[in-house]
Amino acid sequence: MASFSAGSLGRMNNLVNADNRLYHFGFILGLNMMDFNPTNAAIPYKASEDAEEEIWYGEDTKMTPGFTVGIISDLRIFSWLDLRFCPQLYFNERHLQFRDSEGNLSPKGDLIIQSNIMQFPLDFKIRGQRKRNYRPYLLAGGAMTLDMGRDAEATIMLKQIDYGVEFGIGCDFYLPYFKLAPEFKIYLGLGDVLQRDRPEIADYTDLKYTNTLSKLTSRLFILSFNFE
């Protein structure tokens, strides 16, 4: 009668048929950091007809950690390739700061933009060779985002919809009852997210901050833990 030691059990492969399923589901918990990539217009601005011309410059000042939650739906195409649709909700804030050509900070100080973003990514998951109970992978795809935290009267307002590309890396760890996958990915927005049509803005002189930027794109950095 065969006997098994604790050491031999520790070397056993878990979930040996997990990668053979046609489709499966899961959930995501994680952290995120957001910022902007501003492009300055460097166009002179006059507060009034009698005022001197000013040139303002905008910059992203800092990133703060936020929270991520999402769901996973995964379709196996080949043994090494999956198609994944993983809607995720990101809670965070972003900071913009404006200075004039002499380096003087705007009286507004840091503009804090609340960002509650729903993302709809469609990614390809390219899996490496499984080694016992872990398997590394790469991600690449595109995504659409929906900003649900906009303020029509804020100094800077973002468009509701954005689109971009994303890529990342991760590793599946096969535990006795589920897979756990730490994953890091980057989303790069391709569209200009700056809302320029502002009929409801609280103070029309604040439009100079919008006009300071010729383009404003989004970036997201996501560290997540996938449970599948």
C-alpha positions as a Markdown table, in Angstrom:
| # | Residue | x | y | z |
|---|---|---|---|---|
| 1 | Met | 0.0 | 0.0 | 0.0 |
| 2 | Ala | 1.5 | 3.3 | -1.1 |
| 3 | Ser | 2.3 | 5.9 | 1.5 |
| 4 | Phe | 2.7 | 9.7 | 1.0 |
| 5 | Ser | 4.9 | 12.0 | 3.0 |
| 6 | Ala | 4.1 | 15.7 | 3.8 |
| 7 | Gly | 6.9 | 16.7 | 1.4 |
| 8 | Ser | 5.5 | 14.7 | -1.5 |
| 9 | Leu | 2.1 | 16.3 | -1.0 |
| 10 | Gly | 3.6 | 19.7 | -1.0 |
| 11 | Arg | 5.0 | 19.0 | -4.5 |
| 12 | Met | 1.6 | 18.0 | -5.9 |
| 13 | Asn | 0.0 | 20.1 | -8.7 |
| 14 | Asn | -3.2 | 21.9 | -7.7 |
| 15 | Leu | -6.2 | 22.4 | -10.0 |
| 16 | Val | -4.7 | 20.3 | -12.8 |
| 17 | Asn | -7.8 | 20.9 | -15.1 |
| 18 | Ala | -8.3 | 24.5 | -14.3 |
| 19 | Asp | -6.8 | 25.7 | -17.7 |
| 20 | Asn | -9.0 | 23.3 | -19.7 |
| 21 | Arg | -12.3 | 25.0 | -19.0 |
| 22 | Leu | -13.9 | 26.8 | -22.0 |
| 23 | Tyr | -14.9 | 29.7 | -19.8 |
| 24 | His | -14.8 | 30.8 | -16.2 |
| 25 | Phe | -15.5 | 33.7 | -13.9 |
| 26 | Gly | -13.9 | 35.5 | -10.9 |
| 27 | Phe | -13.5 | 38.8 | -9.1 |
| 28 | Ile | -10.8 | 41.5 | -8.7 |
| 29 | Leu | -9.6 | 43.5 | -5.7 |
| 30 | Gly | -6.7 | 45.9 | -5.9 |
| 31 | Leu | -5.2 | 49.3 | -5.8 |
| 32 | Asn | -4.7 | 52.0 | -8.5 |
| 33 | Met | -2.9 | 55.2 | -9.2 |
| 34 | Met | -4.0 | 57.8 | -11.7 |
| 35 | Asp | -2.6 | 60.8 | -13.4 |
| 36 | Phe | -2.8 | 63.0 | -16.5 |
| 37 | Asn | -0.4 | 63.6 | -19.4 |
| 38 | Pro | -1.0 | 67.3 | -20.2 |
| 39 | Thr | 0.0 | 69.1 | -23.4 |
| 40 | Asn | 0.3 | 72.8 | -23.0 |
| 41 | Ala | -1.0 | 75.2 | -25.7 |
| 42 | Ala | 1.2 | 78.1 | -24.6 |
| 43 | Ile | -1.3 | 80.6 | -26.0 |
| 44 | Pro | -1.5 | 84.1 | -24.5 |
| 45 | Tyr | -4.6 | 84.9 | -22.5 |
| 46 | Lys | -6.2 | 88.2 | -21.4 |
| 47 | Ala | -8.5 | 88.3 | -18.4 |
| 48 | Ser | -10.0 | 91.5 | -19.9 |
| 49 | Glu | -9.4 | 93.9 | -22.8 |
| 50 | Asp | -7.2 | 96.2 | -20.6 |
| 51 | Ala | -5.2 | 93.4 | -18.9 |
| 52 | Glu | -1.8 | 92.2 | -19.9 |
| 53 | Glu | -1.4 | 89.0 | -21.8 |
| 54 | Glu | -0.6 | 86.0 | -19.7 |
| 55 | Ile | 0.6 | 82.5 | -20.6 |
| 56 | Trp | -0.3 | 79.7 | -18.3 |
| 57 | Tyr | 1.1 | 76.1 | -18.0 |
| 58 | Gly | -0.5 | 73.1 | -16.5 |
| 59 | Glu | 1.1 | 70.1 | -14.9 |
| 60 | Asp | 0.1 | 66.9 | -13.1 |
| 61 | Thr | 1.5 | 67.3 | -9.5 |
| 62 | Lys | 1.1 | 64.0 | -7.7 |
| 63 | Met | -0.5 | 60.6 | -7.6 |
| 64 | Thr | -2.5 | 59.1 | -4.7 |
| 65 | Pro | -3.5 | 55.5 | -4.1 |
| 66 | Gly | -7.1 | 54.4 | -4.8 |
| 67 | Phe | -9.3 | 51.3 | -4.7 |
| 68 | Thr | -10.2 | 48.9 | -7.5 |
| 69 | Val | -13.0 | 46.3 | -7.7 |
| 70 | Gly | -14.1 | 44.2 | -10.7 |
| 71 | Ile | -15.4 | 41.0 | -12.1 |
| 72 | Ile | -13.7 | 38.5 | -14.5 |
| 73 | Ser | -15.1 | 36.7 | -17.5 |
| 74 | Asp | -12.5 | 34.5 | -19.3 |
| 75 | Leu | -12.9 | 32.6 | -22.6 |
| 76 | Arg | -10.2 | 30.1 | -23.6 |
| 77 | Ile | -9.3 | 30.3 | -27.3 |
| 78 | Phe | -6.1 | 28.2 | -27.3 |
| 79 | Ser | -4.1 | 26.4 | -24.6 |
| 80 | Trp | -1.9 | 29.5 | -24.4 |
| 81 | Leu | -4.4 | 32.3 | -25.2 |
| 82 | Asp | -7.5 | 33.6 | -23.5 |
| 83 | Leu | -9.9 | 36.4 | -24.3 |
| 84 | Arg | -10.9 | 38.4 | -21.1 |
| 85 | Phe | -13.6 | 40.9 | -20.4 |
| 86 | Cys | -13.1 | 42.3 | -16.9 |
| 87 | Pro | -15.2 | 45.4 | -16.1 |
| 88 | Gln | -13.6 | 47.3 | -13.2 |
| 89 | Leu | -14.5 | 50.3 | -11.0 |
| 90 | Tyr | -11.7 | 52.7 | -9.9 |
| 91 | Phe | -12.1 | 55.1 | -7.1 |
| 92 | Asn | -9.4 | 57.9 | -6.9 |
| 93 | Glu | -8.6 | 61.5 | -7.4 |
| 94 | Arg | -6.2 | 63.4 | -9.7 |
| 95 | His | -4.3 | 66.7 | -9.2 |
| 96 | Leu | -3.6 | 69.5 | -11.7 |
| 97 | Gln | -1.6 | 72.7 | -11.0 |
| 98 | Phe | -1.2 | 75.8 | -13.1 |
| 99 | Arg | 1.6 | 78.4 | -13.2 |
| 100 | Asp | 2.2 | 81.5 | -15.3 |
| 101 | Ser | 5.3 | 82.1 | -17.4 |
| 102 | Glu | 7.2 | 83.5 | -14.4 |
| 103 | Gly | 6.5 | 80.4 | -12.3 |
| 104 | Asn | 3.9 | 81.9 | -10.1 |
| 105 | Leu | 1.3 | 79.4 | -8.9 |
| 106 | Ser | -2.4 | 80.0 | -9.7 |
| 107 | Pro | -4.5 | 81.3 | -6.9 |
| 108 | Lys | -6.6 | 78.1 | -7.3 |
| 109 | Gly | -3.6 | 76.0 | -6.0 |
| 110 | Asp | -3.9 | 72.3 | -6.7 |
| 111 | Leu | -7.1 | 71.4 | -8.6 |
| 112 | Ile | -8.4 | 68.1 | -7.2 |
| 113 | Ile | -10.4 | 66.2 | -9.7 |
| 114 | Gln | -12.5 | 63.3 | -8.3 |
| 115 | Ser | -12.4 | 60.3 | -10.6 |
| 116 | Asn | -14.8 | 57.4 | -10.2 |
| 117 | Ile | -14.1 | 55.5 | -13.4 |
| 118 | Met | -15.9 | 52.5 | -14.8 |
| 119 | Gln | -13.6 | 50.6 | -17.2 |
| 120 | Phe | -14.6 | 48.1 | -19.9 |
| 121 | Pro | -11.4 | 46.3 | -21.1 |
| 122 | Leu | -11.2 | 43.6 | -23.7 |
| 123 | Asp | -7.8 | 41.9 | -23.4 |
| 124 | Phe | -5.8 | 39.0 | -24.7 |
| 125 | Lys | -4.1 | 36.9 | -22.0 |
| 126 | Ile | -1.0 | 35.2 | -23.4 |
| 127 | Arg | 0.0 | 32.4 | -21.0 |
| 128 | Gly | 3.5 | 31.0 | -20.6 |
| 129 | Gln | 4.4 | 27.4 | -19.7 |
| 130 | Arg | 3.0 | 26.2 | -16.4 |
| 131 | Lys | 5.6 | 25.2 | -13.8 |
| 132 | Arg | 4.1 | 23.2 | -11.0 |
| 133 | Asn | 1.7 | 25.6 | -9.3 |
| 134 | Tyr | 2.4 | 28.9 | -11.1 |
| 135 | Arg | 2.1 | 30.2 | -14.6 |
| 136 | Pro | 3.2 | 33.7 | -15.8 |
| 137 | Tyr | 1.3 | 35.6 | -18.4 |
| 138 | Leu | 1.1 | 38.8 | -20.4 |
| 139 | Leu | -1.9 | 41.0 | -21.1 |
| 140 | Ala | -2.6 | 43.3 | -24.1 |
| 141 | Gly | -5.8 | 44.9 | -25.3 |
| 142 | Gly | -8.0 | 48.0 | -25.4 |
| 143 | Ala | -10.5 | 49.6 | -23.1 |
| 144 | Met | -13.3 | 52.2 | -22.9 |
| 145 | Thr | -13.8 | 54.2 | -19.7 |
| 146 | Leu | -16.8 | 55.9 | -18.3 |
| 147 | Asp | -16.2 | 58.8 | -15.8 |
| 148 | Met | -19.0 | 58.9 | -13.2 |
| 149 | Gly | -17.6 | 61.6 | -11.0 |
| 150 | Arg | -17.9 | 64.7 | -13.1 |
| 151 | Asp | -18.8 | 68.2 | -11.8 |
| 152 | Ala | -20.3 | 70.6 | -14.3 |
| 153 | Glu | -19.3 | 73.6 | -12.3 |
| 154 | Ala | -15.7 | 72.6 | -11.5 |
| 155 | Thr | -12.7 | 74.6 | -12.8 |
| 156 | Ile | -11.6 | 71.6 | -14.9 |
| 157 | Met | -14.2 | 69.1 | -16.2 |
| 158 | Leu | -13.5 | 65.9 | -18.0 |
| 159 | Lys | -15.4 | 64.2 | -20.8 |
| 160 | Gln | -17.5 | 61.3 | -19.7 |
| 161 | Ile | -16.0 | 58.7 | -22.2 |
| 162 | Asp | -12.4 | 57.9 | -23.0 |
| 163 | Tyr | -10.7 | 55.1 | -24.8 |
| 164 | Gly | -7.2 | 53.7 | -24.9 |
| 165 | Val | -4.8 | 50.7 | -24.8 |
| 166 | Glu | -3.5 | 48.7 | -21.9 |
| 167 | Phe | -0.9 | 46.1 | -21.3 |
| 168 | Gly | 0.4 | 44.2 | -18.3 |
| 169 | Ile | 2.0 | 41.2 | -16.7 |
| 170 | Gly | 0.9 | 38.7 | -14.0 |
| 171 | Cys | 1.2 | 35.2 | -12.7 |
| 172 | Asp | -1.4 | 32.6 | -11.9 |
| 173 | Phe | -0.8 | 30.7 | -8.6 |
| 174 | Tyr | -2.7 | 27.5 | -8.4 |
| 175 | Leu | -4.0 | 27.0 | -4.9 |
| 176 | Pro | -6.0 | 24.0 | -3.7 |
| 177 | Tyr | -9.4 | 25.6 | -4.3 |
| 178 | Phe | -8.8 | 28.6 | -6.6 |
| 179 | Lys | -6.3 | 30.5 | -8.7 |
| 180 | Leu | -4.8 | 33.7 | -7.2 |
| 181 | Ala | -3.1 | 36.0 | -9.8 |
| 182 | Pro | -1.2 | 39.2 | -8.8 |
| 183 | Glu | -1.3 | 41.4 | -11.8 |
| 184 | Phe | 0.1 | 44.8 | -12.8 |
| 185 | Lys | -1.2 | 46.7 | -15.8 |
| 186 | Ile | -1.0 | 50.2 | -17.4 |
| 187 | Tyr | -3.8 | 52.0 | -19.2 |
| 188 | Leu | -2.8 | 54.8 | -21.6 |
| 189 | Gly | -5.7 | 57.0 | -22.8 |
| 190 | Leu | -5.6 | 58.0 | -26.4 |
| 191 | Gly | -8.4 | 60.7 | -26.5 |
| 192 | Asp | -8.4 | 64.2 | -25.2 |
| 193 | Val | -10.5 | 64.0 | -21.9 |
| 194 | Leu | -10.7 | 67.8 | -21.4 |
| 195 | Gln | -14.3 | 69.0 | -21.7 |
| 196 | Arg | -14.2 | 72.4 | -23.6 |
| 197 | Asp | -17.9 | 73.1 | -24.0 |
| 198 | Arg | -18.7 | 74.5 | -20.5 |
| 199 | Pro | -22.1 | 76.4 | -20.5 |
| 200 | Glu | -22.6 | 75.6 | -16.8 |
| 201 | Ile | -19.2 | 76.5 | -15.5 |
| 202 | Ala | -19.5 | 78.5 | -12.2 |
| 203 | Asp | -16.9 | 81.2 | -13.1 |
| 204 | Tyr | -16.2 | 81.9 | -16.8 |
| 205 | Thr | -12.7 | 83.3 | -16.0 |
| 206 | Asp | -11.8 | 79.7 | -15.1 |
| 207 | Leu | -12.0 | 78.8 | -18.8 |
| 208 | Lys | -8.4 | 80.1 | -19.1 |
| 209 | Tyr | -7.2 | 76.9 | -17.3 |
| 210 | Thr | -9.1 | 74.8 | -19.9 |
| 211 | Asn | -7.7 | 76.8 | -22.8 |
| 212 | Thr | -4.2 | 76.5 | -21.3 |
| 213 | Leu | -4.1 | 72.8 | -22.4 |
| 214 | Ser | -4.2 | 71.7 | -26.0 |
| 215 | Lys | -4.7 | 68.1 | -24.9 |
| 216 | Leu | -5.2 | 66.1 | -21.7 |
| 217 | Thr | -4.9 | 62.3 | -21.7 |
| 218 | Ser | -5.3 | 59.8 | -18.9 |
| 219 | Arg | -3.0 | 57.2 | -17.4 |
| 220 | Leu | -3.9 | 54.5 | -15.0 |
| 221 | Phe | -1.6 | 52.2 | -13.1 |
| 222 | Ile | -3.3 | 49.2 | -11.6 |
| 223 | Leu | -2.1 | 46.5 | -9.1 |
| 224 | Ser | -4.8 | 43.9 | -8.7 |
| 225 | Phe | -5.3 | 40.5 | -7.2 |
| 226 | Asn | -7.5 | 38.2 | -9.3 |
| 227 | Phe | -9.5 | 35.4 | -7.7 |
| 228 | Glu | -10.6 | 32.8 | -10.3 |
